Every structure is written in structure tokens, then in C-alpha cells.
Amino acid sequence: MTSNRPTPSTILHHLLSVLALAGVAAAAWAGWLGWDQQRDVHPDGHTTGPYEAWQVIGLVLTLLGAVVLAASRRHHVGAVLGTATGLAVATWYDWSDDGSGLFVVGVFLVTAAALAGTTLTCAVTAAVTRRRAASPHPSA
């Protein structure tokens, strides 16, 4: 009878993938958003920012690439938990100087969106990977 218990090497493998994706997510946040702290004041007095749409799109595409790569190599735990953890740490660090304390709501929303988005991305990537593996390859 075989055991379904994870081996120490499997646990280490998952832990390393979580740490790697957390590092990628935090570095991507710093690279795309972390440097921009200035709000833009428009002529009519309203403010926007500090982030521009292109920065957020760049962050999402960077993380999408990392999550798809990890998921295609069956590192689903790292892709989901690592990305969400890295973004949670980065947003907490970046926004924690907010005196109102409402930054915690923003951190929660970013983390929840990261969990949902990476889970969906992993599911789609796994389905595509399974489909490719099941389809017959044409001979050359």
C-alpha cells in the first residue's frame, strides 16, 4: 500500500516555489508601482494616482507571465500563495504610512484579488496543459 503523504522533498519544493513567487511579486510591485508615490493634482482640484493605468497593467502582465510559467510547471501552490503573499507584503509596506488605517482594506482587497486571479490562471493553465498532453502530436 502506498502513502499519499507528502515527502520532505515535496514540502521543500512547494516552500521554495512559494518563496520564489513571493519574491517575484514583491519585486514586480516595487518595479512597477513602488517608486511612484506622487498624486497628480488636476486644474479643477481633484487628485488621481499615485499609479497610472500603464503601471498597473505592467504589473498584472508581469505577474501573469510568472504565474503561467509556474503553473505550467505544476507549481500551483507557489503560484497562488506566493504571488498573493508577495503582493500582500509589498502593499502593506508601501501603504502602511497611511494615518487613517484604511490601507488595511486595500491590502485585503489586493490579496483577495491576487488569490482569485492566480487560482483562475492556474486552473486555465492546467486545463490547457492537460489538453495539449492528451492531444496526439502530428508526426514530422
SULHU-V416781 format. One record per residue. N is the residue number from 1. SS is DSSP state (H for helix, E for strand, - for the rest). PHI is phi in radians with two decimals (999 if undefined). OMEGA is omega as a letter, one per 30 degrees, with the letter a starting at -180 (* if undefined). Layout:
# SULHU-V416781
{{N SS PHI OMEGA} {N SS PHI OMEGA}}
This chain:
# SULHU-V416781
{{1 - 999 a} {2 - -1.72 a} {3 - -1.72 l} {4 - -1.64 l} {5 - -1.23 l} {6 - -1.22 l} {7 - -1.47 l} {8 H -1.01 l} {9 H -1.21 l} {10 H -1.18 l} {11 H -1.11 l} {12 H -1.09 l} {13 H -1.04 l} {14 H -1.14 l} {15 H -1.08 l} {16 H -1.14 l} {17 H -1.19 l} {18 H -1.11 a} {19 H -1.12 l} {20 H -1.12 a} {21 H -1.22 l} {22 H -1.11 l} {23 H -1.12 l} {24 H -1.09 a} {25 H -1.13 l} {26 H -1.15 l} {27 H -1.16 l} {28 H -1.14 l} {29 H -1.04 a} {30 H -1.09 a} {31 H -1.22 a} {32 H -1.60 a} {33 H -2.11 a} {34 H -1.11 a} {35 - -1.47 a} {36 - -1.74 a} {37 - -2.06 a} {38 - -1.64 l} {39 - -1.43 l} {40 E -1.66 l} {41 E -1.78 a} {42 - -1.54 a} {43 - -0.96 a} {44 - -1.47 l} {45 - 1.76 a} {46 - -1.38 a} {47 E -2.02 l} {48 E -2.35 l} {49 - 1.78 g} {50 - -1.46 a} {51 - -1.70 l} {52 - -1.65 a} {53 H -1.03 a} {54 H -1.11 l} {55 H -1.22 a} {56 H -1.17 l} {57 H -1.08 l} {58 H -1.06 l} {59 H -1.09 a} {60 H -1.08 l} {61 H -1.16 l} {62 H -1.08 a} {63 H -1.20 l} {64 H -1.05 l} {65 H -1.06 a} {66 H -1.14 a} {67 H -1.19 l} {68 H -1.10 l} {69 H -1.06 l} {70 H -1.12 a} {71 H -1.18 l} {72 H -1.19 l} {73 - -1.76 l} {74 - 1.15 l} {75 - -1.80 a} {76 H -1.14 a} {77 H -1.07 l} {78 H -1.12 a} {79 H -1.08 a} {80 H -1.39 a} {81 H -1.24 a} {82 H -1.13 a} {83 H -1.11 a} {84 H -1.12 l} {85 H -1.16 l} {86 H -1.04 l} {87 H -1.21 l} {88 H -1.09 l} {89 H -1.12 a} {90 H -1.13 a} {91 H -1.20 l} {92 H -1.06 a} {93 H -1.09 a} {94 H -1.25 a} {95 H -1.80 a} {96 - -1.19 l} {97 - -1.44 l} {98 - -1.22 a} {99 - -1.21 a} {100 - -1.36 a} {101 - 1.47 a} {102 - -1.26 l} {103 H -1.04 a} {104 H -1.08 l} {105 H -1.11 l} {106 H -1.10 l} {107 H -1.07 l} {108 H -1.06 a} {109 H -1.15 l} {110 H -1.11 a} {111 H -1.14 l} {112 H -1.11 l} {113 H -1.14 l} {114 H -1.13 l} {115 H -1.08 a} {116 H -1.16 a} {117 H -1.15 a} {118 H -1.25 l} {119 H -1.11 l} {120 H -1.10 l} {121 H -1.09 l} {122 H -1.12 l} {123 H -1.12 l} {124 H -1.15 l} {125 H -1.09 l} {126 H -1.12 l} {127 H -1.13 l} {128 H -1.13 l} {129 H -1.09 l} {130 H -1.11 a} {131 H -1.12 l} {132 H -1.14 a} {133 H -1.21 a} {134 H -1.42 a} {135 - -1.35 l} {136 - -1.21 l} {137 - -1.54 l} {138 - -1.18 l} {139 - -1.40 a} {140 - -1.45 *}}
